[in-house]
Amino acid sequence: MKNYIFSTADILLPKKDYESWSVIACDQFTSRPDYWESAKELTNGLPSTLNLIYPEVYLGKTDSKSVTESINKKMREYLDSGIYDEYKDSFIYVERIQSDGKLRAGIVGAVDLDCYDYNEGSTSRIRATEKTVLERIPPRVEIRKNAPTELPHVLILIDDVKRAIVEPLRELAESGKMRKLYDFELMLGGGHLTGYLVPKEMNDRICESVEALGELHGGITLAVGDGNHSLATAKACRELMPTEINRFALCELVNIHSEALEFEPIYRTVENVDTDKLLDGFKDFLDKNSGGIREDGEQAITFVCKENKQTFKVKNPPHALPVGTVQLFLDEFLKGSEAVVDYIHGVDEVEAIAKKERACGFIYGGMGKSELFDAVEKEGVLPRKTFSMGTARDKRYYTEVRKIK
């Protein structure tokens, strides 16, 4: 059998109770314990992926060893109790109605981790789009390394301008030519999710069509759109103890040209800092590392604090993206300091934080999604937290499961 970069998998799905089963990605609502407490109330006593993940809101606040042991025990319990149906050698076509009412379509399958390298300078066919924070991987490895199953919240992007891979499946779904596997409302305002079993006669065509996309961007076939650290953890576990089954990781394939996908910039705020010194440092940085500040500058970056708001237009920026220019400065200027950098969605929230004492923020334009593959080909991995694909409630919910031991 030919090894494809994206292929079918033996997928497990619960037999019932999807409303309590599917829970949002563990790295969402990290400052909202009330969200996760509500999820606990909704799933109390029922089979749920909430029992199979470690929501990051609790990291550092609960005993990781005991939580991990409980997760692995519950994974084995679910496998042994017969709550799953298994779909061998399958793709699942999914339609997600987001909180904004838009439909995002994807295909759940497996990616070949031997074609993925998250390190800077990588030339792998599956490419990380943002810088991987290496210290975030070991805690995740501790959770995954003994886990008998995996659940994906990874979204993998393809640059399919012709819309020839994912989109044709919608017509099949609407015509009733695909078996519907689930159809339900996601909890806590997550929208709606429907899944269909892709006819097996279509599997090879899908795999081969994805393979062909590698000719477009210097060999980059797939780009990690969401869940990079989750995929990096799967890669690290494979390197730790390689087996044939952990060579692959479950994910959802999405076309970057989907109308439902919207890239939003992630801004920077800095707290516990002398804002006057930081502003002077930013000006010096721009003078030394670019063509200076010009009225016709290529990048517009706004600095905001309690008593000041200035926009700088940078003529020859040191990075192709404004977020990269800001991140290069912050990495250099704040090295060894006690300042706290945070990654914020929404201009209003940045400005609210910047009103505090010893706090400020940087606001700038985002990257168009059509620029992503070209930017990764040109720059390599982009700065951490460069963009977000939609709002927190629109992130992927854990639904499909796969054995990895």
C-alpha positions in Angstrom: 0.0 0.0 0.0 1.3 3.4 -0.9 2.1 5.8 2.0 0.3 9.1 1.5 0.9 12.3 3.4 -2.8 12.4 4.2 -4.6 9.1 4.4 -7.5 7.2 5.8 -7.6 5.9 9.4 -9.4 3.5 11.7 -11.7 6.0 13.4 -13.7 5.4 16.5 -17.0 7.3 17.2 -19.4 7.0 20.2 -22.6 5.2 19.5 -24.8 7.9 21.0 -24.9 11.1 23.2 -22.8 13.3 21.0 -24.1 16.5 22.7 -22.2 15.5 25.9 -19.4 13.7 24.1 -17.9 16.5 22.1 -15.9 19.2 24.0 -14.0 22.2 22.7 -10.2 22.2 22.2 -8.3 22.1 25.5 -6.3 25.3 24.8 -9.4 27.5 24.7 -11.0 29.6 27.4 -7.8 29.4 29.5 -8.8 32.4 31.6 -12.5 31.2 31.9 -12.8 28.4 34.5 -16.5 29.1 34.5 -16.7 27.8 30.9 -15.1 24.5 31.9 -17.2 24.2 35.0 -20.3 24.6 32.8 -18.9 21.8 30.6 -18.5 19.6 33.6 -22.1 20.2 34.7 -23.3 19.3 31.2 -21.3 16.0 31.0 -21.6 14.9 34.6 -21.8 11.1 34.7 -21.9 10.7 30.9 -19.2 9.5 28.5 -17.4 12.6 27.3 -14.1 13.7 25.8 -13.9 16.1 28.7 -12.7 13.0 30.6 -10.0 12.4 28.0 -8.3 15.8 27.9 -6.5 18.1 30.2 -8.0 21.6 29.8 -5.2 24.1 30.0 -7.2 26.3 32.4 -6.2 23.8 35.1 -2.5 23.5 34.2 -0.4 24.4 37.3 -3.5 24.3 39.4 -4.1 20.6 39.7 -1.8 17.6 40.1 -0.8 16.8 36.5 0.3 13.2 37.4 -3.0 12.2 38.9 -5.0 13.9 36.2 -2.9 12.2 33.5 -3.4 8.8 35.1 -7.1 9.4 35.3 -7.2 10.4 31.6 -5.4 7.2 30.6 -7.6 5.1 32.8 -10.8 6.6 31.3 -9.4 6.1 27.8 -8.9 2.4 28.5 -12.3 2.1 30.2 -14.1 3.6 27.1 -12.3 1.2 24.8 -13.2 -1.8 27.0 -16.8 -0.8 27.6 -18.1 -0.9 24.0 -19.2 2.7 23.7 -17.5 3.0 20.2 -18.2 2.0 16.7 -15.1 1.6 14.6 -14.9 2.7 10.9 -11.9 1.0 9.4 -9.8 2.6 6.7 -12.1 5.6 6.5 -12.4 9.4 5.9 -15.1 11.3 7.6 -16.5 14.5 5.9 -17.5 17.0 8.5 -19.6 20.2 8.3 -19.4 22.7 11.1 -21.9 25.5 11.4 -19.8 28.2 13.2 -21.2 30.6 15.8 -21.3 33.2 12.9 -23.6 30.9 10.9 -20.9 30.1 8.3 -20.3 26.5 7.2 -16.7 25.2 7.5 -16.2 21.8 5.8 -13.3 19.4 6.3 -12.1 15.8 6.1 -11.0 13.9 9.1 -8.1 11.6 8.3 -4.5 10.9 9.4 -1.3 12.8 8.5 2.1 11.1 8.2 4.3 12.5 11.0 7.4 11.4 9.2 6.6 14.2 6.7 6.4 16.8 9.5 9.1 18.8 11.3 8.2 21.7 13.6 11.8 22.9 14.0 12.9 26.2 12.5 14.6 25.8 9.2 12.5 22.8 8.4 11.9 21.9 4.7 9.3 19.2 5.5 6.2 18.6 3.4 4.0 19.3 6.4 5.0 22.6 7.8 4.4 24.4 11.1 3.1 27.9 10.3 4.1 29.4 13.7 7.1 29.1 15.9 6.8 26.1 18.3 7.4 27.0 21.9 9.6 24.0 22.8 9.0 24.2 26.5 5.3 23.6 25.9 5.9 20.1 24.5 7.2 18.0 27.4 4.1 18.5 29.6 2.0 17.4 26.7 4.2 14.4 26.0 3.6 13.2 29.6 -0.1 13.2 28.9 0.2 11.4 25.5 3.0 9.0 25.8 1.0 6.3 27.7 -2.4 7.2 26.2 -4.1 4.4 24.3 -6.1 6.8 22.2 -5.8 10.2 20.6 -8.4 12.9 19.9 -7.6 15.7 17.4 -8.2 19.4 17.6 -5.6 20.0 14.8 -6.7 21.7 11.7 -4.5 21.1 8.7 -4.7 23.5 5.8 -4.4 22.9 2.1 -4.1 25.5 -0.7 -6.7 24.2 -3.0 -7.7 27.1 -5.2 -9.7 24.9 -7.5 -11.8 23.6 -4.5 -11.5 20.1 -5.9 -10.9 18.1 -2.7 -13.1 19.0 0.2 -15.9 21.0 -1.5 -17.2 18.3 -3.9 -18.2 16.2 -0.8 -20.8 18.7 0.2 -22.8 18.0 -2.9 -22.7 14.3 -2.1 -23.8 15.0 1.4 -26.7 17.1 0.3 -27.8 14.4 -2.2 -27.9 11.7 0.4 -25.2 9.7 -1.2 -23.1 9.6 2.0 -24.0 7.9 5.2 -24.6 10.4 8.0 -22.8 9.4 11.2 -23.7 12.2 13.5 -25.7 15.5 13.5 -26.0 17.5 16.7 -25.7 20.9 18.5 -22.3 21.5 20.1 -22.4 22.6 23.7 -22.1 26.1 25.1 -22.7 28.0 21.9 -20.3 26.0 19.7 -22.6 25.8 16.7 -23.6 22.6 14.9 -21.6 19.6 13.7 -22.5 16.9 11.1 -20.3 14.0 10.0 -20.6 11.7 7.0 -18.7 8.5 6.0 -16.9 9.2 2.8 -17.5 6.4 0.2 -14.4 4.1 0.1 -14.2 4.4 -3.7 -13.3 8.1 -3.2 -10.4 7.5 -0.7 -7.5 7.1 -3.2 -8.6 10.1 -5.2 -8.6 12.3 -2.1 -5.2 11.1 -1.1 -3.7 11.6 -4.5 -5.2 15.0 -4.9 -3.6 16.2 -1.6 -0.2 14.7 -2.7 -0.4 16.8 -5.9 -0.6 20.1 -4.0 3.0 19.8 -3.0 4.1 21.1 -6.3 2.7 24.6 -5.6 4.8 26.0 -2.7 8.3 24.5 -3.0 7.2 21.2 -1.6 4.9 22.5 1.2 1.9 20.3 0.9 0.1 20.8 4.2 0.3 23.7 6.7 -0.7 23.5 10.4 -3.5 26.0 10.8 -4.5 25.2 14.4 -3.1 22.9 17.1 0.6 23.1 16.2 1.7 22.1 19.7 -0.7 19.2 19.7 0.8 17.9 16.5 4.3 18.6 17.7 3.6 16.5 20.8 2.5 13.6 18.5 5.7 13.9 16.6 7.8 14.0 19.8 6.1 10.8 21.1 6.8 9.1 17.8 10.4 10.0 18.1 10.5 8.7 21.7 9.2 5.3 20.8 8.4 4.9 17.0 5.7 2.3 16.0 3.8 1.9 12.8 0.5 3.1 14.5 2.0 6.3 16.0 3.6 7.3 12.7 0.2 8.9 12.0 -1.9 11.5 13.8 -5.6 12.2 13.4 -6.6 15.7 12.2 -9.1 17.6 10.1 -8.1 18.8 6.6 -9.6 22.2 5.7 -9.2 24.3 2.5 -7.7 27.7 3.3 -10.0 29.2 0.7 -13.1 28.3 2.6 -15.3 31.3 3.1 -15.8 30.3 6.7 -12.1 30.6 7.5 -11.1 34.1 8.7 -7.6 35.0 9.9 -7.6 37.4 12.7 -4.4 39.1 14.0 -3.2 38.4 17.5 -1.9 41.5 19.1 0.7 42.0 21.9 0.3 43.6 25.2 3.1 44.2 27.7 2.5 44.6 31.5 4.9 45.4 34.4 7.1 47.6 32.2 8.3 51.2 32.0 6.2 52.2 29.0 8.3 55.3 28.2 11.5 53.3 28.0 9.8 50.6 26.0 8.5 53.2 23.5 12.0 54.8 23.2 13.4 51.3 22.7 10.9 50.6 19.9 11.8 53.8 18.1 15.5 52.9 18.4 14.8 49.4 17.1 13.0 50.7 14.0 15.8 53.2 13.3 18.5 50.5 13.5 16.6 47.6 11.8 14.6 49.2 9.0 14.6 52.1 6.6 13.1 54.3 9.4 9.6 55.7 9.9 8.1 57.2 6.7 4.7 58.5 5.8 4.5 55.9 3.0 5.8 53.1 5.2 5.0 49.5 4.3 3.8 48.5 7.8 1.7 50.4 10.2 2.1 49.6 13.9 0.3 51.4 16.6 1.7 51.7 20.1 -0.9 52.4 22.8 -0.7 53.1 26.5 -2.6 55.0 29.2 -1.2 58.4 28.1 0.0 57.8 24.6 -1.1 56.5 21.2 1.3 56.6 18.2 1.3 55.0 14.8 4.6 54.2 13.2 4.9 53.5 9.4 7.9 51.4 8.8 9.5 51.7 5.4 11.7 48.6 5.2 10.6 46.4 8.0 12.9 43.7 9.4 10.1 41.1 9.0 7.6 40.6 6.2 4.7 40.8 8.7 4.0 43.6 11.3 3.6 41.0 14.0 7.0 39.7 13.2 8.5 43.2 13.5 6.9 43.7 16.9 7.9 40.2 18.1 11.6 40.7 17.1 11.7 43.9 19.1 10.0 42.4 22.2 12.3 39.4 22.2 15.3 41.6 22.1 14.2 44.5 24.4 12.6 42.4 27.1 15.2 39.6 27.4 15.8 39.0 31.1 13.1 41.4 32.2 10.1 40.8 34.5 7.7 42.2 32.0 4.7 40.0 31.0 3.8 39.7 27.3 0.3 38.5 26.4 -1.3 37.6 23.1 -4.7 39.3 22.7 -7.6 39.1 20.3 -9.5 42.3 19.6 -8.4 46.0 19.5 -10.8 46.9 22.3 -9.3 44.4 24.7 -5.8 45.6 23.9 -6.8 49.2 24.6 -8.5 48.2 27.9 -5.3 46.5 29.1 -3.2 49.4 27.9 -5.1 51.7 30.3 -3.5 50.0 33.3 -0.5 51.4 35.0 2.8 50.1 33.5 1.0 48.5 30.6 0.9 49.0 26.8 -0.1 47.3 23.6 0.8 47.0 19.9 -1.9 47.0 17.3 -1.3 46.2 13.6 -2.9 44.7 10.5 -3.2 41.0 10.1 -2.1 38.6 7.4 -4.5 37.7 4.6 -5.1 33.9 4.6 -4.1 33.7 0.9 -0.6 34.9 2.0 0.0 32.1 4.4 1.6 29.4 2.2 3.8 32.0 0.4 4.8 33.6 3.8 5.9 30.2 5.2 7.8 29.4 2.0 9.6 32.7 2.2 10.1 33.3 5.9 9.9 29.7 7.3 7.9 29.4 10.5 6.1 32.6 11.4 6.3 34.2 14.9 4.3 32.4 17.6 0.7 33.6 17.9 0.7 35.3 14.5 -2.9 34.7 13.6 -6.0 33.0 14.9 -8.5 31.2 12.7 -11.8 32.5 14.1 -13.1 32.9 17.6 -12.6 30.6 20.6 -16.1 29.0 20.2 -15.3 28.1 16.6 -12.3 26.0 17.4 -12.5 22.3 16.8 -14.4 20.1 19.1 -13.1 16.6 20.0 -15.3 14.0 18.4 -13.4 11.4 16.5 -11.0 9.0 18.3 -8.2 6.8 17.2 -6.2 4.0 18.9 -2.5 4.8 19.1 -1.4 1.8 21.1 
